[in-house]
């Protein structure tokens, strides 16, 4: 069994896609006998506020479900303001491996390191840890950066783009393997020149035992929602998600008193979205704060439809929003405002979604009306989603595949070391 070290600024009690993926993967690796350590920072995403129990140097080293969690200082800021976020990410990438050195040493040498990206700057810490422990690292790519920042208009400085691209490519090349979370990301990296053997596909997934169907009326009664047809968006409200389109669709449907929208989560765009909803005087839109992950199955089961939305930019042709898997696991129909790989997998292969053109408010409004007025369609999409996610996105099955990649990488590295040391052994034998 291996000792696996994760390097990531995102970890529970924070909520979000990377937090869930990393923590649930770490937990399952521990369950099957591996030793797992996570090097992270103090929980603060996306608000930039550290919970009281983690202040004043408390809980810098803790065990969560058998996973050793080492938390170090980093510059902290809310998830808004591009420069402040970059400085926060850079401080973690450059300092975490130094500040956590003593605790990591006490916990023992890792056999392999898994580095989360974005933030891309985690590559600095990953490479330093790899040299210190002479252990290979897997570079996990959930979003191609800096390309995503460029296409969203957040990064325009040509020098910074050039520097980021150099760091990005060197991180890929020096890694033992690259973990792509979508087929589109994997193909993009191969098209750029990485060897197909070096890049493996392992998508996001879901705990299908925690996220499972429950009676809709029962879930509604527990959560206290009324009988209106409710469209739920649950997740990060960022620049990439195109949620102004949802508000425009709500405006189109303002006369339908039997339809409403609930947006749950935090993010850089949330304040602007709330301001726009007030400006439009939308009576059918409600904003809720981010909810504990353990409450999400109840919320999703209370929804009549779940929205997955991204801006209509080329980068997102290869995106698979992780919120889709939880909706599928709960057998809820998806309104899919994402093109490319998501449409191919979730609508065409899984038959779990009604696709609408991204950033098209009229199309989204019509899709909502279709699901509202055809409950048999909504039920069929939900059932299809549950079946598909059990086969393709169950977290337990995905971790088995990750184990194989770890074993293969460690075995390959061991073989290379034996080959390098063989000549010296032969000389010693004959001397």
Secondary structure as UniProt FT lines:
FT   STRAND          3..7
FT   TURN            12..13
FT   HELIX           17..31
FT   TURN            32..33
FT   STRAND          35..41
FT   TURN            45..48
FT   HELIX           52..54
FT   TURN            56..59
FT   STRAND          61..64
FT   TURN            65..66
FT   STRAND          67..72
FT   HELIX           82..99
FT   HELIX           101..107
FT   STRAND          112..117
FT   TURN            120..121
FT   HELIX           122..133
FT   STRAND          136..141
FT   TURN            145..146
FT   HELIX           147..151
FT   TURN            152..153
FT   HELIX           158..174
FT   STRAND          177..180
FT   HELIX           183..191
FT   TURN            192..193
FT   TURN            196..198
FT   STRAND          199..201
FT   TURN            208..210
FT   HELIX           216..223
FT   STRAND          229..234
FT   HELIX           239..241
FT   HELIX           244..252
FT   TURN            253..255
FT   TURN            257..258
FT   STRAND          259..264
FT   TURN            268..269
FT   HELIX           270..280
FT   TURN            283..284
FT   STRAND          285..288
FT   HELIX           293..295
FT   HELIX           296..302
FT   STRAND          305..309
FT   HELIX           314..318
FT   HELIX           323..329
FT   TURN            330..331
FT   STRAND          334..337
FT   HELIX           341..342
FT   HELIX           343..349
FT   STRAND          353..355
FT   TURN            358..359
FT   HELIX           361..373
FT   HELIX           375..392
FT   HELIX           395..430
//
